[in-house]
Amino acid sequence: MKEAFAEVKVPIIEGAPWADLLSVNGSYRYSDYSTNHTTDSYGLGVEWAPIKSVRLRGSYQQAVRRRECDRAVHPDRGMHCSTMANGDPCAGPTPTATLAQCQRSGLAAAKYGSDLLTNPAGQYNYLQGGNINLEPEKAKSTTLGVVLTPMKNLSASIDYFNIKVDKQINNVAPPILLAQCLSTGQFCDLMHRDAQGTLWLTGFITSTNLNIAQVKTSGVDVALNYNWPLENCGSIDINFVGTWLQEFKTTPVPGLGEYDCAGLYGSTCGTPLPEWRHRLRGTWTTPWNWDFSATWRHFDKVKIEQSDSNPFLTGAFTAVDAELGERDYFDLAASWSCHQAVHDLGRRQQRVRQGSAPFELGGCRLRQRQHLSSGVRCPRAETVHQLAVQVLTRPRFAVSSTASFGSPLF
């Protein structure tokens, strides 16, 4: 793969009335893959701070994701068989598909209505697995937000995001491919009828990975950061991050509709997608090399996808699986670092060699080429340097402890 990229940020106005800052930024990346695919990624952004404590921002980006190796050369690639409800639509004395529709799927007119088209066991063949012709997925995202800094140690932000992914890699069920071919002419190149016109003797349907699906999601991100200094006792940092998910819509096949997985979970939607989730973390950083933190993670309730009325999702389900209630997790953590003194020694030693602040070792306050003590024999500064190097190269150790409270979410 060969790539070239560039990035630029240009301040337009600074320190002016109603424009403490106005700047624009841009980036571009060109990628040339050995699979004969080229992609373009780019981003445009603008920031405007009418006053120091308020900053508005917005961006538009196009990103790409190259297919993984297993999507192209899937280890399970090969011929499989499955059942076809009601048999081949082109078979029997009263086919459910017209002659013109069946001809789209590669069926000869003379074979139309043949009983041989339907397998006695109701099965058909299909080719499953990777696809070396897959193209990179493309995503376009838009964000709009505001950052507030009302005081020195406090900042907050709220951002709206809208993301759309095209050419998402997906696998379409063979019956859908056949139905789309008959009704719209789409995917007919994936039908491979044999000399007898069947899809089960030596004929098959290609159902490998395709750049077919589309995903779009939108919502709002909220963040808050506060630092509370404690005199002679370090500081406390408070961090809050939350996300409200407005939608998470997927179009598996263009023209067949879409389904929204926001607030749902299941085999189609995958992992639960709560409409609201957040994390609140407080950390006490002490001057004694100890850090203590407490974290609260919250996930809103989600429903099973079969409870939704969308045709892609609806279905039977048991009452026990109908809903996963909201979950709260509380994590406690403590950590101790024993090499801070080593860092301090290294910094102070460097200042000694530069002839600045005095360095104290064994009762001696030293400067370069200066030895001051009260009845204590002090080593030369060069000796101090050697001692510091020895200490700095010794192994460092850290101890941490973490405790979590809460039941499994899923």
Summary of the structure (lengths in Angstrom):
residues: 410
radius of gyration: 32.5
end to end distance: 39.8
largest distance: 115.7
contacts: 1152
relative contact order: 0.08
helix: 15%
strand: 50%
